């Protein structure tokens, strides 16, 4: 009776032809770290607000106030779209380059334009607010200019998670050394 899965020999033969392993595929944009608890918490609260708005729209529609229900549905859709953009923010990597996704804009830099990726001690903003403290930032230099700090140890992904910042910074520096 044959087993329902492939044997190790079959898998080795399949990738012996020079095809990349599934974990080696570098054509997809991927984030080298998990979103932090601050970002996920704010997103959860915003999605809960949108659920309340949709429930209120249902009640308004049942009360035959179609215009009010429509306004609430539009507000809920705007909150959901803003939340999805908030969760998409961060640093994304692929074989093509490095992408820094902000709330209102995205900057993509190909690996050929990158001259250096390094961490530095400097004043950084806490959770993106105007208050700044001394912290670490991951800086990328490209031909002709320097981008704003890619990540800091006080942003929504790494506040209180210094080890996670170090691991993510090392991963991005590794990709940079490998693909430049």
N, C-alpha and C positions, 0 to 999 in steps of 0.2 A: 504494500500500500504506500503510495507516495505522500509526502508531506505537503500541506497546502502552502508552504512558503519556499522561497528559493534557497538553495544551499549557499554557503560562503564561497565555494568554488565558482558558482555561476556569477556571483557579484564581482569577484576578483577578475574573471574573464571579461565581464562587461566593461570594467573601468581600466583594463590593461591597454585598451586601444588609445589611451591618451585623453579620453573624455574627463572633464573635471568631476570630482566627487560632488554629491549634492550639497554638502556643507561648504564647498569651495566656490560655488557660483557667486561671482562678484558683479553681475550685471544688474541685479536688483538694488534699489535704494533701501538701505536698512539702517536702523538706529543702533549704535553699539552699546546702548544701555537702556534700562527700563525707565519709563517715566517715574518721577519721584512722587512721594506721598502728598506733597502740597499741590502739585498739578492735578493729581487724580482726585484729591479731596474737593478741590474747587469745581472740577468737572462733574463730580457726583452731585454736588449741591445744585449746580446749574441744571443738570438733567432732571433732578427732582423738581425744581421750579418749573421746568417745561412740562413735566407730567401734571402738575397742579394746573397749569394754564390750559392744557388739553382737556382735563377733566372739567374745568370751569367752562370751556367752550362747549363741551357736551351738554352741560346743564343749561347753558344759554340757548343752545339749539333746541333742546327739549321744551324750553319756555317760549319757543318761536321768536327769538330775537336773533335772526340770522346775521344781521350786520355786526352785532356784538360778538357773536361766535366767530365770525370771520376775522375780526380784529385780534381775538385771543389766539386763534390758530396761527395767524401771521406772526404774532409775538413769540409763540412757542417755536415756530420754525426758525426765527432769527436767533433765539437762545440756543437751539440745538446746533445751528451752523457755527455760532461763535464758540460753542463748547468743542466741537470737532476741530476747529482751527487751533484752539488752545491745546488740545491733545496732540496735534500734529507738530507743534513747535519743537525745535531742538536741532541737533546735528544729525545729518543723514549721510551715509557713505555708500559708494559703489565703486566699481572699477573705472567709471568715467570721471569721478571727482568727488568733491566734498560739497555738501549743500547745507546752508545755514537757513533754517526756516524760522522766521519771526512771525509775529501776529499779523502784521500788515504787509510784509514783503519777504522775498526769498532771494538769497544770493547763492549762486552756484559757481564753483571754481574748479576747473579741470586740474588733474594732478600735475600736468606739465607746467601750469602757472604757479604752483606752490613752491616757494623757496625754503620755508621752514615752518615747522609746527613745534611749539614748545610751551611749557607752563612757566608762569612768572608770578612772583608776589607783587601785588599792586592793590590799590583801592578798588573794591568791587561793590556793586549795588546789591542790597539784600532784597530778594524776591522781586527785582526790577523796580523797586521804589527808589525815591531820590536819596535816601540815606545810604551812605557808603561806609564800609568797614575794610580793614586790611584782610585780604584773602588771596586765594590762588585763582588764576585765570588761564585758560588755554588760548593761546594766541596763534594766529596763522598769518604768515607773511607771504604775499604773492608778488610777482614782478610788478614793481611800481608803487605798491601801497600795502598797507596792513589793514585787515578787516577788524571790525569790532570784536571784542573777545567772544570766542565761540561758546565757551561754557565757563561758569565760575562755580566755586564751591559753595556759593550762597544763593544760587538761583533755585527755581522751584523744583528742579530735578535732584539737586544734591545738597540742599540745606539739611545739615545734621547727618549727612552720609559721606564723610570724607573718604572712606575706602572706595566707595562707588565712584567718586570723582577721579581718584587715582587710577582705578581700573579702566574707566572710560577714556581718560586722557592717554594712558598707555596704549590702548587699542587704536585710537585715532593716530597717534604718533607712529605706531607700527604699520598701519595702512599707508601712511604717508611715506615712510621709508621704503616700503615694498613696491609701491606703485609710481613713485616719482621717477 
